[in-house]
């Protein structure tokens, strides 16, 4: 049953203060511990859910070109989400054709983002999904020079966190 906003507001008003069935009551310490443990387990399970691989992994000259592009105008880093590190890979450029080419090489996985840095609009192709990042970075690794250490850190982090689930 879907309530209208008006009905939701009325129900909320009816349950305020002394009309709330939990008014004046408190959870016991034992129950608070149970709630905390359930939340911790729920978050732990959620943390290990992996999205299926969406990115197409380029090969041949394309992967070599993308590795050079990443070394020059890319990032293999971590961002923080809810206080937790999340790896990503991004390719930056001001030319829309180059950005579209990279995006298409990955089969449309990830996202195209726009950043206003200085005089020109910078665009980026960014992959955030753990499996996408893992397999793309592994494919780029043999050809990377500047970002090789960053790539190894991301691969190690993902293998430690997800283990065999990355390959499944």
C-alpha positions as CSV (number, residue, x, y, z in Angstrom):
1,X,0.0,0.0,0.0
2,X,1.4,3.4,-1.0
3,X,0.5,6.4,1.1
4,X,0.2,9.9,-0.1
5,X,2.5,12.6,1.4
6,X,-0.5,14.0,3.2
7,X,-1.3,10.6,4.8
8,X,2.3,10.1,5.7
9,X,2.4,13.4,7.5
10,X,-0.8,12.7,9.4
11,X,0.5,9.3,10.5
12,X,3.7,10.9,11.6
13,X,1.9,13.5,13.7
14,X,-0.3,10.8,15.3
15,X,2.8,8.9,16.5
16,X,4.7,11.8,18.1
17,X,5.5,12.1,21.8
18,X,3.4,10.1,24.2
19,X,1.4,8.6,21.4
20,X,4.5,6.8,20.2
21,X,4.4,3.1,21.4
22,X,8.1,3.3,22.4
23,X,7.7,6.6,24.3
24,X,9.6,6.4,27.7
25,X,11.1,3.0,26.9
26,X,14.7,2.2,26.3
27,X,16.6,-0.7,24.7
28,X,18.5,-2.9,27.1
29,X,22.3,-3.1,26.7
30,X,22.0,-6.8,25.6
31,X,19.6,-5.8,22.8
32,X,21.8,-2.9,21.7
33,X,24.7,-5.4,21.4
34,X,22.5,-7.7,19.3
35,X,21.5,-4.8,17.0
36,X,25.1,-3.8,16.7
37,X,26.2,-7.3,15.8
38,X,23.5,-7.7,13.2
39,X,24.4,-4.4,11.6
40,X,28.1,-5.3,11.5
41,X,27.3,-8.7,9.9
42,X,24.9,-7.1,7.4
43,X,27.6,-4.5,6.4
44,X,30.2,-7.1,6.2
45,X,28.2,-9.2,3.7
46,X,27.3,-6.1,1.7
47,X,30.9,-5.1,1.5
48,X,31.8,-8.3,-0.3
49,X,29.1,-8.2,-3.0
50,X,30.6,-7.8,-6.4
51,X,29.0,-6.5,-9.5
52,X,29.6,-8.7,-12.6
53,X,32.3,-7.6,-15.0
54,X,30.9,-5.0,-17.4
55,X,34.0,-3.7,-19.0
56,X,35.3,-5.2,-22.2
57,X,39.1,-5.7,-21.8
58,X,40.9,-4.3,-24.9
59,X,43.8,-6.3,-26.4
60,X,46.6,-5.8,-28.9
61,X,47.6,-2.3,-29.7
62,X,44.6,-0.8,-27.9
63,X,45.7,-2.0,-24.5
64,X,49.2,-0.7,-25.1
65,X,47.9,2.7,-26.2
66,X,45.6,2.9,-23.2
67,X,48.5,2.0,-20.8
68,X,50.5,4.9,-22.3
69,X,47.5,7.2,-22.1
70,X,47.0,6.1,-18.4
71,X,50.7,6.8,-17.6
72,X,50.4,10.3,-19.1
73,X,46.8,11.4,-18.4
74,X,45.3,8.9,-16.1
75,X,44.8,7.9,-12.5
76,X,44.9,4.5,-10.7
77,X,44.0,5.5,-7.2
78,X,41.7,5.2,-4.3
79,X,38.8,7.4,-3.3
80,X,37.1,7.2,0.1
81,X,33.4,6.3,0.3
82,X,31.9,6.1,3.8
83,X,35.4,6.2,5.2
84,X,36.5,3.1,3.2
85,X,39.0,3.1,0.3
86,X,37.6,2.3,-3.1
87,X,39.9,1.9,-6.1
88,X,39.2,3.5,-9.4
89,X,40.9,4.0,-12.8
90,X,40.3,7.2,-14.8
91,X,41.5,8.6,-18.1
92,X,41.4,12.4,-18.6
93,X,41.4,14.6,-21.7
94,X,39.9,17.7,-23.2
95,X,39.1,16.1,-26.5
96,X,35.6,14.6,-26.7
97,X,36.6,12.2,-29.5
98,X,39.4,10.7,-27.4
99,X,37.1,10.3,-24.4
100,X,34.4,8.6,-26.6
101,X,37.0,6.3,-28.1
102,X,38.2,5.2,-24.6
103,X,34.7,4.8,-23.3
104,X,33.8,2.6,-26.3
105,X,37.0,0.5,-26.0
106,X,35.7,-0.5,-22.5
107,X,32.3,-1.4,-24.0
108,X,30.5,1.6,-22.4
109,X,31.4,0.5,-18.9
110,X,32.0,3.1,-16.3
111,X,31.0,6.7,-16.7
112,X,32.0,9.9,-18.5
113,X,32.5,12.8,-16.2
114,X,33.1,16.5,-16.8
115,X,35.4,18.7,-14.7
116,X,36.0,22.4,-15.0
117,X,39.7,22.7,-14.5
118,X,41.2,26.0,-15.6
119,X,40.3,27.4,-19.0
120,X,39.2,24.1,-20.7
121,X,36.6,21.5,-19.8
122,X,38.3,18.3,-18.8
123,X,36.4,15.1,-19.4
124,X,37.2,11.7,-18.0
125,X,36.3,8.0,-18.4
126,X,36.1,6.5,-15.0
127,X,35.7,2.9,-13.9
128,X,34.7,2.3,-10.2
129,X,33.3,-1.3,-10.2
130,X,35.8,-3.6,-8.4
131,X,35.8,-6.2,-11.1
132,X,36.1,-3.7,-13.9
133,X,39.0,-1.9,-12.1
134,X,40.8,-5.2,-11.3
135,X,40.7,-6.7,-14.8
136,X,41.5,-3.4,-16.6
137,X,44.4,-2.7,-14.3
138,X,45.7,-6.2,-14.7
139,X,45.6,-5.9,-18.5
140,X,47.4,-2.5,-18.4
141,X,50.0,-3.6,-15.8
142,X,52.7,-5.1,-18.2
143,X,52.7,-1.9,-20.2
144,X,52.6,0.7,-17.4
145,X,55.7,2.6,-16.4
146,X,54.7,5.7,-14.3
147,X,51.6,4.2,-12.7
148,X,53.0,0.6,-12.2
149,X,53.3,1.0,-8.4
150,X,49.7,2.4,-8.2
151,X,48.4,-0.5,-10.3
152,X,50.2,-3.1,-8.1
153,X,48.7,-1.4,-4.9
154,X,45.1,-1.5,-6.4
155,X,45.5,-5.2,-7.6
156,X,46.9,-6.2,-4.1
157,X,44.1,-4.4,-2.3
158,X,41.3,-6.0,-4.5
159,X,42.9,-9.5,-4.3
160,X,43.2,-9.2,-0.5
161,X,39.6,-7.9,-0.1
162,X,37.8,-10.2,-2.5
163,X,40.1,-13.1,-3.1
164,X,38.7,-15.8,-5.5
165,X,35.4,-14.0,-5.8
166,X,37.1,-11.6,-8.4
167,X,37.5,-14.5,-10.8
168,X,34.2,-16.2,-10.2
